[in-house]
Amino acid sequence: ESGKVSGSDGCNRYAGGLVFGEHGRVEAAPQVGISTLMACPGAHASTSGTFLSLLHNTRTWTIEDTSLVLHTPDGRTMRLRQTF
């Protein structure tokens, strides 16, 4: 409800915000988000880069079951769920 997003991408911690609009539209919040820049070993480095790319390119959202699903214009999706 607040639009605040925080968590871990498997290596780095992040915090930021999203503005959820009408008709499933979403964009990054006007305030700058933050992320640590750890030296992630192996596959974690790739996962971290993919996660940030998806987050920055998200344009629409849906709710599926208990997950927030973020969609990019080129058809990629990211499923987020609350873990606490």
C-alpha positions as CSV (number, residue, x, y, z in Angstrom):
1,E,0.0,0.0,0.0
2,S,2.8,2.4,0.8
3,G,4.7,1.7,-2.4
4,K,7.9,1.1,-0.4
5,V,10.1,-1.8,-1.6
6,S,13.0,-3.3,0.2
7,G,14.8,-6.6,0.5
8,S,17.6,-8.6,-1.0
9,D,18.3,-9.7,-4.5
10,G,20.4,-12.6,-3.3
11,C,23.5,-10.5,-2.8
12,N,22.7,-6.9,-2.4
13,R,20.2,-5.2,-0.2
14,Y,18.0,-2.6,-1.7
15,A,15.3,0.0,-0.7
16,G,13.2,2.3,-2.8
17,G,9.8,3.1,-3.8
18,L,7.3,2.5,-6.6
19,V,4.3,4.7,-7.5
20,F,1.3,2.5,-8.4
21,G,-1.1,4.2,-10.8
22,E,-4.4,3.4,-12.3
23,H,-4.9,0.6,-14.8
24,G,-1.9,-1.3,-13.6
25,R,0.7,1.4,-14.3
26,V,3.8,1.6,-12.1
27,E,6.9,3.8,-12.1
28,A,9.9,4.5,-9.9
29,A,9.2,6.9,-7.0
30,P,10.6,10.4,-7.5
31,Q,13.0,9.9,-4.6
32,V,16.1,8.0,-5.4
33,G,16.3,4.3,-4.2
34,I,19.4,2.8,-2.7
35,S,21.3,-0.5,-3.2
36,T,24.5,-1.9,-1.8
37,L,27.2,-2.7,-4.3
38,M,28.7,-5.9,-2.9
39,A,31.1,-8.1,-4.9
40,C,28.7,-10.9,-5.6
41,P,30.4,-14.3,-6.4
42,G,29.4,-16.4,-9.4
43,A,25.7,-16.5,-10.4
44,H,24.8,-14.0,-7.7
45,A,26.3,-11.2,-9.7
46,S,24.2,-12.1,-12.7
47,T,21.0,-12.4,-10.6
48,S,21.7,-9.0,-9.0
49,G,22.1,-7.3,-12.3
50,T,19.0,-8.9,-13.8
51,F,16.9,-7.9,-10.7
52,L,17.9,-4.2,-10.9
53,S,17.3,-4.1,-14.7
54,L,13.8,-5.6,-14.2
55,L,13.0,-3.2,-11.4
56,H,14.1,-0.1,-13.3
57,N,12.2,-1.2,-16.4
58,T,8.9,-2.1,-14.7
59,R,5.9,-0.3,-16.2
60,T,2.8,-2.3,-15.1
61,W,1.8,-4.5,-12.3
62,T,-0.7,-7.2,-11.3
63,I,-1.6,-9.2,-8.2
64,E,-1.5,-13.0,-8.6
65,D,-2.4,-15.0,-5.5
66,T,-0.3,-13.3,-2.8
67,S,2.4,-12.0,-5.1
68,L,3.0,-8.6,-6.7
69,V,4.0,-9.2,-10.3
70,L,5.9,-6.5,-12.1
71,H,5.9,-6.4,-15.9
72,T,8.4,-4.8,-18.3
73,P,7.3,-3.6,-21.8
74,D,9.3,-6.4,-23.4
75,G,7.4,-9.1,-21.6
76,R,9.7,-9.9,-18.7
77,T,8.2,-10.3,-15.3
78,M,9.3,-10.3,-11.7
79,R,7.2,-11.9,-8.9
80,L,7.7,-10.3,-5.4
81,R,6.2,-11.7,-2.2
82,Q,6.2,-10.4,1.3
83,T,8.4,-12.6,3.5
84,F,7.8,-11.2,7.0
